[in-house]
Amino acid sequence: PDGPIVLLRGDMDALPMPEDTELPFASEVRNTMHACGHDTHTAMLVGAARLLADRRSELAGTVRFMFQPGEEGQFGARHMIDEGVLDGVGRAFGIHVTPNLPAGWVGTRPGPLLASADEFAITVRGRGGHASTPHFANDPIPVACEIVSALQTFVTRRVDVFAPGVISVTKVRAGTANNVIPETALLEGTVRAVSGRTRAAALEALERVATNVAAAHDMVAEVTLHDGYPVTVNDAGRAAGTIETATRLLGADHVIELPTPVMGAEDFSYVLEEVPGAMAFLGMCPPGANPGAAPPNHSNRMLLDEAPMADG
């Protein structure tokens, strides 16, 4: 039919982790779990396709359903865009479930909804030696610790609190024996931000801090950066329309305009860079659980109340 093309997106992939929910339908595939709710996204998108297909004659345009693989770090949305999934699309919408909102609630906001996420690795190169004679070596471990501390100071003292960023060092590795000072120390982690300006500043600081702290101790720091997903930015008008529609369908007491972005990341960001649209969260906190304390997405104990899937 004539009229606009509207895209609805649901991602499909699981995570490489063991499931510990004890549900009767828990994953039987070793180290594979739908711990981010993408199985519910797929089910809701199939349901939406069926409902809209039954009402095809009432539509004033075309709805395109984007069943997307590879959201969990494989840039699936980017690949589908390159293959033409957005050709002719005028607006796009996505949904993500969360156990950390009350069941049946919808939450979104205009502007930044989710952060960018980039990965880094820092290798500090010193000089190995025996633990009994550190003065004959050049120990990279204290220098690596100093780099971690300096990065946290950068975040708290140099980043605008109204355009936040997070640098998390999540892996530290050095040495193979308790009586040997190692030659190298490795740091790995992520950089997250909700604005392009903060993202660029944090990535630049990462390299500057690491190389200069190492140089102060007569060492070298090699910094490797891997660009990840950009900031997920909702179009203000489409976000307002999402809130209006959810309020009409679910009631004002089940809709919230989120006060701040979430520091997780999403490759739906690539879609919203190309066409105006919005993403929203759908609450699925399990019965009897506290949304603030329920095991979150990416936990191997994450549970969802499936009843709100009909709303999604």
C-alpha positions in Angstrom: 0.0 0.0 0.0 0.9 3.6 -0.4 2.0 5.5 2.7 4.9 5.5 5.1 7.0 2.4 5.9 7.3 1.8 9.6 9.9 -0.6 10.9 9.5 -2.7 14.1 12.6 -4.4 15.4 13.1 -7.4 17.6 16.5 -8.9 18.3 16.9 -12.7 18.6 20.3 -13.8 20.0 21.1 -15.4 23.3 24.2 -15.0 25.5 27.1 -17.4 26.1 26.4 -18.2 29.7 24.9 -21.1 31.8 21.3 -20.7 32.9 20.5 -21.0 36.6 16.8 -20.2 36.7 15.5 -23.8 37.3 12.6 -23.0 35.0 11.0 -26.0 33.3 11.8 -24.4 29.9 15.4 -23.4 30.9 18.0 -23.7 28.1 19.2 -27.2 27.4 22.1 -25.9 25.4 25.3 -25.7 27.4 26.5 -22.2 28.1 23.7 -20.6 26.2 20.9 -18.6 27.8 18.4 -16.0 26.8 19.5 -13.7 29.6 18.6 -10.5 27.9 15.0 -11.3 26.9 15.6 -11.4 23.2 13.4 -14.5 23.0 10.5 -12.4 24.3 11.3 -9.7 21.8 11.1 -12.2 19.0 7.8 -13.6 20.3 6.3 -10.1 20.6 7.4 -9.2 17.1 5.8 -12.4 15.7 2.6 -11.5 17.6 2.6 -8.0 16.3 3.1 -9.3 12.7 0.2 -11.6 13.1 -2.1 -8.9 14.5 -1.2 -6.4 11.9 -1.4 -8.9 9.1 -5.0 -9.7 10.2 -5.7 -5.9 9.9 -3.8 -5.3 6.7 -6.7 -3.5 5.1 -6.8 -0.9 7.9 -3.1 0.1 7.6 -2.3 3.4 5.9 1.2 2.2 5.0 3.6 -0.7 5.3 5.1 -2.3 8.4 8.4 -3.9 8.1 9.5 -6.5 10.7 13.2 -6.6 11.5 14.1 -9.9 13.1 17.7 -9.1 14.0 20.5 -11.5 14.9 23.8 -10.5 16.5 22.9 -7.7 18.9 25.2 -8.9 21.6 28.3 -7.4 20.3 28.2 -8.6 16.6 26.8 -5.4 15.1 23.8 -7.2 13.7 21.8 -4.0 13.1 24.7 -2.4 11.2 24.9 -5.5 8.9 21.2 -5.5 8.2 21.3 -1.7 7.4 24.1 -2.3 5.0 21.9 -5.0 3.3 19.0 -2.6 2.9 16.6 -3.2 5.8 16.0 0.6 6.2 15.4 1.3 2.5 12.3 3.5 2.3 11.7 3.4 6.1 10.3 6.6 7.5 10.4 5.8 11.2 11.5 2.9 13.4 10.6 1.5 16.8 12.1 -1.1 19.1 11.3 -2.5 22.6 13.5 -4.0 25.2 12.2 -6.0 28.2 13.6 -5.5 31.7 13.0 -7.2 35.1 13.9 -3.9 36.7 10.6 -2.1 35.9 7.3 -3.2 37.4 5.5 -5.7 35.2 3.4 -4.0 32.5 5.1 -0.6 32.8 6.6 1.2 29.8 9.5 3.6 30.2 11.3 5.7 27.7 12.6 9.2 27.2 13.4 11.7 24.4 17.1 12.1 23.5 19.8 9.7 24.8 18.2 6.5 26.1 21.2 4.2 26.2 25.0 4.8 26.2 27.7 4.1 23.7 30.0 1.3 24.6 33.6 0.9 23.5 36.2 -1.6 24.5 39.9 -1.1 25.4 43.0 -3.1 26.3 46.1 -1.6 27.9 49.4 -3.5 28.0 51.9 -2.0 30.4 55.4 -3.2 29.5 58.0 -3.1 32.3 61.0 -5.4 33.1 60.7 -8.7 34.8 62.8 -10.0 37.6 62.8 -11.8 40.9 60.4 -10.7 43.6 63.3 -10.5 46.1 65.0 -7.8 44.1 62.4 -5.4 42.6 65.1 -2.7 42.2 66.6 -4.8 39.4 63.3 -5.0 37.7 60.6 -2.5 36.6 57.4 -3.8 38.0 54.4 -3.1 35.8 51.8 -4.1 38.4 51.8 -0.9 40.5 51.8 1.2 37.4 48.8 -0.7 36.1 47.1 0.0 39.4 48.0 3.7 39.1 46.5 3.8 35.7 43.2 2.3 37.0 43.1 4.9 39.7 43.9 7.8 37.4 41.1 6.8 35.0 38.6 6.9 37.8 39.9 10.3 38.8 39.4 11.5 35.2 35.7 10.3 35.3 34.9 12.0 38.6 36.8 15.2 38.1 36.9 15.9 34.4 33.6 14.5 33.0 30.5 16.8 33.1 28.0 15.2 35.6 25.2 16.2 33.2 26.8 14.3 30.3 28.1 11.2 32.2 30.7 8.7 31.2 31.9 5.5 32.8 35.3 3.8 32.5 35.2 0.3 34.0 38.4 -1.8 34.2 36.9 -5.3 34.3 39.9 -7.5 33.7 43.4 -7.4 35.2 46.0 -9.9 34.4 49.7 -10.1 35.2 52.3 -12.8 36.2 52.4 -16.5 36.4 54.3 -17.2 39.6 54.3 -15.7 43.1 58.0 -15.0 43.3 58.5 -13.4 39.8 57.9 -9.8 38.8 56.2 -10.0 35.4 57.3 -8.3 32.3 53.8 -7.1 31.4 50.4 -6.2 33.0 47.2 -6.2 31.0 44.1 -4.1 31.7 40.8 -4.5 29.8 37.4 -2.8 30.1 34.8 -0.6 28.6 34.1 3.1 28.1 30.5 4.3 28.2 29.0 7.7 27.5 25.7 9.3 26.7 27.0 12.0 24.4 29.5 12.0 21.5 31.5 14.8 23.3 32.0 12.8 26.4 32.7 9.6 24.4 35.5 11.3 22.5 37.0 12.9 25.6 37.0 9.6 27.5 38.6 7.7 24.7 41.3 10.4 24.3 41.9 10.5 28.0 42.3 6.7 28.2 45.3 6.8 25.8 46.8 9.9 27.3 46.5 8.7 30.9 47.8 5.3 30.2 50.8 6.3 28.2 51.9 9.2 30.5 51.5 7.3 33.7 53.6 4.5 32.2 56.2 7.0 30.9 56.5 8.5 34.4 57.8 5.2 35.6 60.0 4.6 32.6 57.6 2.1 31.0 55.5 1.9 27.9 51.7 1.5 27.7 50.2 0.1 24.5 46.5 1.1 24.2 44.1 -0.7 21.8 40.6 0.7 21.3 37.7 -1.2 19.7 34.8 1.0 18.6 31.5 -0.3 19.9 27.9 0.8 19.6 27.1 4.5 19.5 24.6 6.3 21.8 21.0 5.3 21.3 19.2 8.6 20.8 15.4 8.7 20.6 13.7 11.2 18.4 11.9 13.6 20.7 8.6 13.5 18.7 8.6 9.7 18.4 9.4 9.3 22.1 6.5 11.6 23.0 4.3 9.6 20.6 5.4 6.3 22.3 4.5 7.7 25.7 1.2 9.0 24.5 0.3 5.6 22.9 1.4 3.6 25.9 -0.6 5.9 28.2 -3.7 5.4 26.0 -3.4 1.6 26.0 -2.0 0.9 29.5 -3.0 4.0 31.6 -0.9 6.8 32.9 0.0 4.8 36.1 1.9 2.3 33.9 4.0 4.8 31.9 7.1 6.6 33.0 9.3 9.1 31.3 12.8 8.0 32.4 14.7 10.8 34.1 18.1 9.6 33.0 19.6 7.4 30.3 20.6 3.8 31.0 24.4 3.1 30.7 23.9 -0.2 28.8 24.3 -0.1 25.0 22.2 -1.2 22.0 22.9 -1.6 18.3 19.4 -0.3 17.6 21.4 3.0 17.9 22.5 2.5 14.3 18.9 2.4 13.2 18.1 5.6 15.0 21.1 7.3 13.5 19.5 6.7 10.1 15.8 7.3 10.7 13.7 9.0 13.4 12.2 6.6 15.9 12.3 5.5 19.5 13.1 2.6 21.8 11.2 1.9 25.0 11.6 -0.5 27.9 8.8 -2.9 28.9 8.8 -3.9 32.6 8.6 -7.7 33.3 9.6 -7.9 36.9 8.6 -11.4 38.1 5.7 -11.7 40.7 6.8 -11.1 44.3 10.1 -9.5 43.3 11.3 -6.0 43.9 12.2 -4.3 40.6 15.1 -2.6 42.2 16.6 -5.9 43.4 15.5 -8.4 40.7 18.4 -10.2 38.9 18.9 -7.9 35.9 19.4 -8.6 32.2 22.7 -10.6 31.6 22.3 -12.4 35.0 22.1 -16.2 34.8 19.2 -16.0 37.3 17.2 -13.4 35.3 13.5 -14.1 35.4 10.6 -12.4 33.6 6.9 -12.1 34.1 5.6 -13.1 30.7 2.1 -11.6 31.1 3.2 -8.1 29.7 4.3 -9.7 26.5 0.7 -9.1 25.2 1.2 -5.4 25.8 4.5 -5.5 24.0 
